[in-house]
Amino acid sequence: PNPASDFIIINTKQLSVNLIRLFDITGNSISVENYFKSESDDILFISLKNLPTGNYFIQMITPSESITKQFTHQNTCVGRYGTE
């Protein structure tokens, strides 16, 4: 997904994902989540609500490979608040 705003959707039907990592463009780890897929889990939602706008990577670790994708997070909370 590029760009993404509120969340990323991953279709895990063809993947056996064990670990998901988010990191920023400089390689700093944002989050690491162990993922245990049940037979009924075909879709994984990853929330981006606490991330500032910017470029990120998501890495999905399976028993046989590591898949890394870049995405741009665009904060949807844009606007002015208060009175003039």
C-alpha positions in Angstrom: 0.0 0.0 0.0 1.5 3.3 -1.0 0.4 5.8 0.3 -1.4 4.7 3.4 -3.4 6.8 5.9 -5.1 5.0 8.8 -4.0 1.3 8.4 -2.3 -1.2 6.1 -4.2 -4.3 5.0 -2.2 -7.5 4.3 -3.8 -10.5 2.7 -2.2 -13.4 4.6 -4.1 -16.2 2.7 -1.0 -17.2 0.8 1.5 -16.2 3.5 2.4 -17.8 6.8 3.6 -14.7 8.5 5.4 -15.2 11.9 6.7 -11.7 12.6 5.9 -8.2 11.4 8.2 -5.2 11.8 7.7 -1.6 11.1 10.7 0.7 10.8 11.3 4.2 9.6 13.4 5.3 6.6 16.5 5.5 8.7 16.1 1.9 9.9 14.9 2.7 13.4 12.5 0.0 14.6 8.9 1.4 15.2 7.3 -1.9 16.3 7.8 -5.6 16.2 4.8 -8.0 16.5 4.7 -11.7 16.7 1.8 -13.0 14.5 0.1 -16.3 15.0 -2.2 -17.0 12.1 -5.3 -19.1 12.7 -7.0 -20.9 9.8 -9.7 -18.3 9.6 -7.2 -15.3 9.4 -6.9 -14.2 5.8 -6.6 -10.4 6.4 -4.3 -8.6 8.8 -4.9 -4.9 9.7 -2.0 -2.8 10.9 -2.9 0.5 12.5 -0.9 3.6 11.6 -2.8 6.0 13.8 0.2 6.8 16.1 2.7 7.3 13.3 3.7 10.7 12.1 3.6 11.4 8.4 6.6 10.0 6.6 8.2 7.1 4.8 8.3 3.7 6.4 9.0 0.0 5.7 7.0 -3.0 6.7 8.8 -6.4 6.9 7.0 -9.7 7.1 8.9 -12.7 8.2 7.6 -16.1 7.1 9.3 -19.5 7.7 10.8 -19.4 4.2 11.4 -15.7 3.4 11.5 -12.1 4.4 9.3 -9.6 2.5 10.0 -5.9 2.9 7.8 -3.2 1.3 8.1 0.6 1.6 5.0 2.8 2.1 4.3 6.5 2.8 2.1 7.3 5.7 -0.1 10.4 5.2 -1.7 11.7 8.4 -5.4 12.3 7.7 -5.7 14.8 10.6 -5.0 17.9 8.6 -6.6 21.2 9.4 -6.7 24.2 11.6 -8.3 24.3 15.1 -9.3 27.2 17.2 -10.7 30.6 16.3 -9.3 33.4 14.3 
